[in-house]
Amino acid sequence: MTRVSQSKLETFVSRLLESYGAKPAQARTTAKAMVAADARGHPTHGVSRLPFLINGIRHRNCVPSAEPKVVKNHGAVAVIDGKRGLGHYVAVRAMREAVRRAKRFGVGAVAVRNSNHFGSAAYYAEIAARANCVGLVFCNAEAIVPAFEGKHKVFGTNPVAASFPSAKTKINPQGFLTLDLATSSVTRGLLLESARRGVALSEGFAADKNGVPTRDARKALDGLILPLGGLGKGYKGFALALLVDALSGALAGASTATRVRGSTTTADACTKGDFYIALDVNAFRSITAFKKEIAGLTFDVKKSGSRALYPGEKEWRAERERRARGIPLDAKMIARLRELGAERGIKTGF
């Protein structure tokens, strides 16, 4: 593993995107959101997705210079057309719009269609938390998950993220409490990374194309990821996946279930949808009191056992360590990034 500074990685990604036509602000925003996933210990959602993004641009299914547009405007509610733009940039703009409306109405809800893959949902929920709002993010994806006891793909991994502003404490120094989870047993990104590295999956998380449980990530990519809960116990994960599909797909005017395309193959235009909610805490109660309550909630979790971790704790610890020592990238990933840069005459700097 080679350690690369977060700033160098962001600079490389930004310069590469600009070479494909992204405006500086679009490129910087995307690079920052993408690299944040690596910094927090989630490489499956970070720069490992850069080749996929570049392929989307080459297929003209991602337009790096596109600016998202509000196409429905109704008080606290907006619908945004992403214009096939950079998914990370569209997501940042959408959550900022939700926050802006929340500050006026107490709540802001923004649905997005015609965008692209945006990496880690938690990143956008935390935009709201930093503005003293509760942030909620939902996103559907291309089908790879069956219904409970089903044998065929119906839903995507359909993540849910939430972030709450918190008082800063010794055990929670970042000032927010964030959770981010797929409604499937594992993410598709983890399958891709496991397949790339030749790592076996945990038992009961996936099945091959014939519905037979497998630990082989390559077979799972051609088969099924089981709903959250795993083999025989995924009824709650399945229900949550349906909820996400209804909010981010149907409500946004995007595709749902097996009709979602383009979140896994860049040869298709991306038809998934996103849904962002911001709740202004001050519209409900004192922000100071709320932050204190969330800090207390975090303390209660830690008090429950010596090994207990609150949501987001592993991520902020990873980010603190990687900010100091750099982000670990394996030789194959560095070689791929250098290859992408060389195609545009851009040196990685690492």
N, C-alpha and C positions, 0 to 999 in steps of 0.2 A: 504494500500500500504506500502511496505517496500522499503527503499532506499538502494541500493547496489552500491558500488563503481565500476567505470568502470574497474579499474585494477583487482579487484577481479573477476568480471564477465568474463573478458578476460582470466584470469588464469584458471578458472574452465573449460571454453569451450576448451581451449588449452589442458589441461591435459586429458579431456575426449576424445578428438580426437586422442591424442597420444596413449591412451589405446586401440584404434581401429586400430592402425598401422600407423597413420600419422607421418611423420618426424617432428621434432620440428619446423623447419621453415614453413612447410606447416600448422601445427596446429596453430602457432602464427599468421600467416598471415590471416588465415580463421577466427580465433577468433576476431582479431582486426576489420576486415571488417564487421563481423556479429554484434558485439556489437556496432559498430559505428552507425548502424541504430537505435538502442534503445537510444543511447546518443542524437541523433538528433530528437527524438520524433516520430520515425516510428517503433513501436514495431511489426507491422505486418511483417516487413522484418528482424527483429532481432533474439533474442534467442528464440522467439516463434517458429521459423523454425528449431530449433535444434532437436526436436523429429523426424521431417520429414527427416532431414539429417541422423540421426542415423539409421532410418528405411531403408534408401537407402543403407547404408553400410551393414546392415544385409541382405538385399536382393541381395547384391553384384552388385548393379547397380551404386554404388559409391565406388571408390577404393581410400581410403584416402592417400595411399603412391604413387599414380601415378604422374608422371612428364609429363607435356604437351610437345608436340614435334612439331617443325616446319616441316610441310610436303610439303609445297610449298613456295619457296623463290624467289621473283622476284623484286629486287630493293627496292622500297618503300612499296611493298606489301608482305604480308605473310599470309599463312593459317596454323592454329594451330590445331592439334588433341589433345583434352584435355585428352584422354585416360581414360575417365570416372572418372576423378579426382575430388577433392573438387572444386566446382564451384567458390567460392570466390578466392581461390588460383590461379586457371587457369585465372580468369579475371584480377587479379593483374599482373600476368606474361604477359598477352596479351597486356594490356595497356602500360606496361613498354617497351615491344617490339615495339609497335607503336611509342612511344616517341623516342626510340633509332633510329628508321628509320627516323623519322621526323627531328631529329637533323642533319642527313646526307643529306636527300633529300628535306627537307622543309615540307614534308607530310609523314605520316606513316599510313598505313591502314592494319588492321589485322582482319581476319575472323576466327571464332572459331567454331568447331563442336565437338560433342562427349564430352560435359562437363556436368555440373549440375547447379542447381539453385544457383544464386550468390547474392541474397539479393537486396541491393539498388544500382541502376545503377549510381547514382550521385557519389558514393564513387570512382569509377574508372575514371570518367571524371575528378575528382579533382586531380588525380595522374598526369594527363597531365598539368592541370593548375598550379600546383606547380612547374612544370618544364618549365614554361613560354611558354606553348603550349595551344592552344584551344583543349579541349577534347570532343569527341562525342561518345556516346555509344548507341547501338541499340540491342534489344534482343526480339526474339519471344517466344511464350509460347503455352501451350496446349489450344485448342479451347474452348472458352466459350462465345465469342462475335459474334453476327450475323452481316451480312452485313447490310447496311442501308436499313430499311424496310424489312429485311429478318426475317425468323422465326427459323432458325437453326444455330448452332454454326459454325463459319468459322475461326475466328482468336482468338489468345490469347489476354491478356491485353497489350502485346507488348510495353514495355516502351521505352522512348527516354530520354536521359540525355545529357546535355552540360555544360561545365564549362569554364570560361574565366578568365585568370589572371587579377587582378585589383590592382591599387594602394590602400594601406590601408588608410582608413579614419575613422572618428569617427562613421559614420553610417554604414560602411562596413569594420570592423577591421580584417576580416579573410583573405583578400587579394585575393579573387576570387569571381566571380558571377556565381552561379550554378542553373540550372533548371533541374527538373526531373519530368516527367509526364507519366502516363499510357495513352495509346490511347483509353482506355475504361473509362466509367464514374467513376468507382471505381476499385481498385485492387482486385485480388482474395484474397490476404492476408488480406485486410480489411473485406471481407466477412467471412473468417475463424475466424478472431478476433471478429467480431460482433456476429457470431454464437456462439462462445465460451462464450461470455459475455452476450448474450441475448439482444443485442442492435439492435433497428430497423434501417433500411437503410433510406436514404433520398428518397423522392418521385421521381419516374421517372428514377431511376438508374439501375433497374434490373427487370427481369421477371421470372416467374416460368417456368417449363418444357413445359407448354402449351402456353407460350408466353404472359401470363396475367401479367401485372405489379404487382410487389410485393415489400413490405418493409421488408419481412422476409428473413434474410440472409441464413437460412437453405434451404428454397425453391429456393433461387437464386443460391445456390451452385449446385443444381440439375437442374437448368434452365439456364438463360442467364444473363450476364452483358451487358448492352447496350453500344454502342460506345460513346466515349467522346462527350458530348453535350446532351445526354439523349434522352428521348422519343420524337420521331419526329424531332430531331435536330442533329442526330449523323452522318450526312454525311461526315463532315470533320474528325471526329475521325475514321470513317471507312476507309477513304482514307489514313490516316496516318498509320493505322494498316497494311494496304496492303504494304505501303512503307517499314515498318519495317520488314515485313515477307520476302519481296524480297531481302533486304540487308542482314539480319542476317540469314535467312534460305536458300534461293536459292543461293546466292552468296557464302555462306560458305560451301555449299554442305551438309547442314543439312536438316531437314524436314521443310515443310511449311504447313500452314493452318490446316486442320483436321488430317493431318498425323503426327503432333507433338505429342509425347508421353513423359511421365515420368517427366513432370514439376509439376504435381499435385499428381500423385500416384507413390510411390516408387517401386511398384510391376513391373513397366515397366522401361526399360532403357531409359534415357533421350535423346531425339533426337532433341531438340531445338538448335538454333544457336545464336551466338553473333557477333557483328561487332563493332570494335573500330577504331576511327580515331584520330590522333594527328596532329595538324597543328602548326609548329614552327613559332611563331609570328615574330621572327627576320628575317625570310625569306620573310616576307611581308613588315614590317616596324619596326621602333624602338620600342622595348618592353616597354621602358619608356613612349613613346607617347601613345602606345596602352593602357597601364594600366591606364593612366590618362584619356583617352577617356571612358574606361569602368567605371571608378569611376564617371565620369561626367554623364554617362548614368544612373547609380544607383541613383545619386543625383536627376536627372530629374524625376525618378519614385517616389521617396519620396516626391518631391515637388508637385506632382499631387494631393495630398490630405492627410489629417491628418491621415487617416487610411491605406494609401497605403503601401504595403509591396513589396519589390523586391524579386525575386526568391531566395530562400535559406535563407532569413532573419529569418524566424521562426525557421529554423533548427539550425543556429549558436547560436541563443538566447537560444534555448533548450539545446544545447551542453554546453554552458557556465554555465547555471544553474545546469545541471546534473554533470558537472565536479566538481562543488563545493559541491553539496548536495547528489549526487548519483543518480542512475537510478531507477525509481519507478517500482517495480514488484508486481503484485497482488499475493494473497496467493496461488491461483491455479497454477500460473506459477512457483512460488518458489517450491511448492510441486512436480511439474513435473520435475524440474531440479534436485531436491534432489533424486527423484526416479531414474533418468537416472544415476546420480553419484553413488548411492548405488549399482546399477547393476554391476558397474566396480570397486567398492571399493574406490571411490573417494568422499571426502567430499566437499561440495560446498564452505565452508568458510563463508556462510551467512545464 
